[in-house]
Amino acid sequence: MRQISDETLIDSYYKALDLRLETDFLDLLLAEIQRRNLKLQVYIRDEAPLN
């Protein structure tokens, strides 16, 4: 996972959520996001990002 950029990792996580992929895969992506100390923004459809 260290070969993909932070942006690609976060985009992949959000896409996996949208596609309702396996929980194990989501957990793997989230663990890498946390390992890199990246922040995720929470979005509600059709609204501005929440921080």
Secondary structure by P-SEA (a helix, b strand, c coil): cccccaaaaaaaaaaaaaacccaaaaaaaaaaaaaabbbbbbbcccccccc
